[in-house]
Amino acid sequence: MGATNVCLRHRLHRLDRPIWSALTTRHAGFAETEGPACAYAEDVAPFGAVEPTGPQTQACLVRLVRKRANGVTFMQSDEVYVPADLVCTRQAMGVQMLLEHPIEAGETDIISLLSADDVPEMMRLVELTAPGPFAARTRLLGAYWGIRLGSRLVAMAGERLRLPGYCEISAVCVHPAYRGHGFARRLVAHVAQGILARDEAPFLHTYADNHAAIVLYKALGFRLRREMQIATLVDVEARATVRGQS
C-alpha cells in the first residue's frame, strides 16, 4: 500500500464513502465482492465501492463491473477513478446532508409501514417520480414507510445505506397529483425520528441542483455536510456491443 493511499484511508470519514462503509459493516450480507471491490446484489441496488488500497484495486474493480450489464454506480466524496478498461456513462454532482439534532415528526396517523406486499406499488411510484435507484429487493435494506389516500400509495420514504452510527434516508417521493400537501416533509421527519431513536444520525443525498429538496431538508434541520461525486462505470467492451446492436 502506497503512502498516498495510507493517508487517504486515514483522512476519509466513514460518510465520505458511505457505500463502502455500509457494504463492509451492517450491509455485508448484501455484498458481492472482488477483493477490495464490492457492490450490492443487482436486485438490491446498483451501488458499489472500492477500498483505496493500491494497484490490485483496479483489476478487482474491472472484474466486478464486468459481471453487471448495467455497470456499477459509485457515490463518494473523492473523485471516482475510471480504469482504462471501463467507461463512465453517467456523472453528476450530489450533496450529502446530515441531521444531528432532534426533529419534530408531526402528524403520523396517515403514515404506515410498507411490506413485501406493497413492492409492486412502490416500484410504480418510483418509476413515476424517479427519486433514485430502487430495485426489487431494495426494501430489504431498511424500513420503508408510505402514505395512502384511499387504496393508492401516494408517497413514501425509507432507509437505504446503513453503517455504524448512521442511516441514510432515501426513496423520498410523492405522486405528482398529490404534491403540495407536505407529505415528503412528514415522511422524512418520521423516518428521521425513528433513526434518531436508535441513537443513529440520519443522513441523505440529493443532486446538487435539486434546490427544492435541499431547501426542504434544511428546513427540517439537515445541514450540508459535503459534495459527493456520483458516477456509473461500465465495461468498455459491453458498451461497444450495445452500441453495435442499436
N, C-alpha and C positions, 0 to 999 in steps of 0.2 A: 504494500500500500504506500503510495507516494505521500510526501509531506503535505502537498496541496489538498489531497483527499482527506487526510487526517484532520487538517484544520477545518475543512468543510463540515465534516461529521460533528465536530465539537461546537461549531458555530450554529448549526441548524437547530431550531426548536422543533419539537415533535409536530407542531401545527404547520411548520413550513413545508413538510412533506406528509400531509395527513393521510394520503392513501397508503404510503409505506408504513406509517405508524399504525394504521388500522390493520393492515394485512399481516403484520408481524406480531400483533398482540391479540386484541379482542376479536378480530375477524379472521384469524389464522385458519379457521375451519372452512372459510370460503376461498382460500388462496390456491392458485395453481402456480407453481414455482419452476424457475430455471436458474439454479444457482442464486446469485444476488438479484435476480429479476423476478417479479411476482405480479399477478393480476387476479382479479376476481373471476370466478367462473363466468362464462359468456352470458348465461341466462340470469345472472345476478346483477352485473354491472360491467361497463366497458373499461373500467379504470385499472391502471397498472402503475408500477413504480420500480425504481432500481435503487439499490444502495450505492452511494458514491465510493466504491472500494477499489477501483483500479481497472486495468485493461480487460480482465475477464468479463467485466460487466457488459461490454459492448456485444460480445459474442452471445452471451446469455440473453440479452435483450432482443437481438435479432431472432434467435430461436423461438422466444416466447411470442413475438409479434407474428412470425410466420405461421403459427398454429391457428391464427384467428383471421377469418375472412374480412372482418371489418377493422382489423388492427387493434391498437391499444391506445386509450386516452390517458394522458398524464395531466396532473394538476399539482403544481408545486411553486414555491417562491423563487427558486433559482431557474436559470434557463434550461429548457428541455433539450438535451443533446440528441442529435439525429445522426446515427451511424450511416456510413456510405451505402449500406445495403437496404436502408429504409428511406421512406419519403414522408414528409409531413403534409397531410391532406387538409388539415384544419388547424388554425391557430387563432387564439383570442386572448385578450387580457381580462382577468377577473379580479374580484376583490374578496378578501376573507374578512368576515365581521364576527366579533366576539361579544358575548354578554357575560358580564361579571357581577351583576347585581340582581336582587330580587325583581320580579316582574309581576304585574297585576294581570291575572288571567281573564278577568271579566266574566261575561256570561258563558257558561259551558254546557247548559242543558241541551243545546242543539248539536253538541259535538259527540260523536260516538267512535269507539274503537273499530277499525276495519279488520276484516278477517280474510281468509283464503277465498271465501265465497264472493267477496267483493272485488277480487282481482280483475275480472273482465271489465267491470265499470271503471275501476281505477285506470286500467290501460286505455280505455276510450277517452277518459278525461285528460290523461297525459298526452294522448295523440292529438287532441283538440287544442290544448293550451301550450304544449311544448315547454314545460318548466325545466327540462333537463333529462338526462338518461333515466329510463325506468323500464326494467325488463320483467320477465315473467316471475322471477323469484326475488326481485328487489325488496319486496315486502318483508322477507325473512331477516333483513339486516337490522330491523328495529321495529318499534311500534308506529303504526300509521293511523291517523285519525281523519274523520271526514264529517262533513255537514250535508245532511239530506233535507230536501224540501219535497215533501210527499215521498215518493219512492225513488226520486232521482238524486244521485250523488252529484252535488254542485261545487264542492270544494274539498280539498284535502291537503295534508302536510304530514310529514313523518320524520323518522330518524334514519340516517344512512351511515356515514362513516362513524365508527365508534373506536376510540382509543383511550388509554388510561387517562382519566380525569376530564375527558371531553367527549361530546356527542354532537354530531352535525344534524342540523335541521335541513330537510330537503323536500323536493317534490311539492313545493308550495304552489298551488294552482287553484283557480276559480273559473268555472264555466263562464264564457263571455256574456251570456244572458243574465248572469246573476252577480255581476261586479258592482261595486259601489255600495255594498251593504256591510263592509267591514269584516267579511268572512276570513280573508287572509290574515288580518291582524289578530282575530280571535284564535285562529288555529295556531299561528306561530307562537302567540303568548301561551296557549295551552300546552303545546309540545315543550316549549322552553321551561315552563314551570315544572313539568314532570322531570325534565333532565336535572334542573337545579335541586329538586327534592332528593335526588340520588347523590348529591354533593359533587355533581359534574358541571362543567361550564358548557353552555350551548354555543355553537358557532355555526356559521353558514357561509355559502358562497353565492355570488351572483356576478353577472357580467359587469365590467367597469362602466359600461354605457347604459346600464339599466337604472337610470336615475330615479324612477318612481319606486322601485324596490328598495334602493338604498335609503331614500327618504323615509319609507315605511319602517325599515329596520332600525334606523337611527331614532325614530320616534318611540320605538319600543325599548330603547336603551342599548342597542348594539352599537359598538364602536368599530370603525375601520381599523383592522389590525395590520394588513399589508396587501400589496398587489400579488396576484397569482398568475403564473403562466399556464395556459391551457393549450395542449397540442395533441393531435391524433396522429400516430405513426402507423404506417402500413408497409408491407413488403413491396419493394420496387418491382419485382417480377409479377407479383399478384396484381398490382395496379396496371402494369403493362398489358396483362392478359385481359383485364376488364375493359381497358380502352380498345383493345383489338376486337372485342366482341360487340362493342357498341356501334 
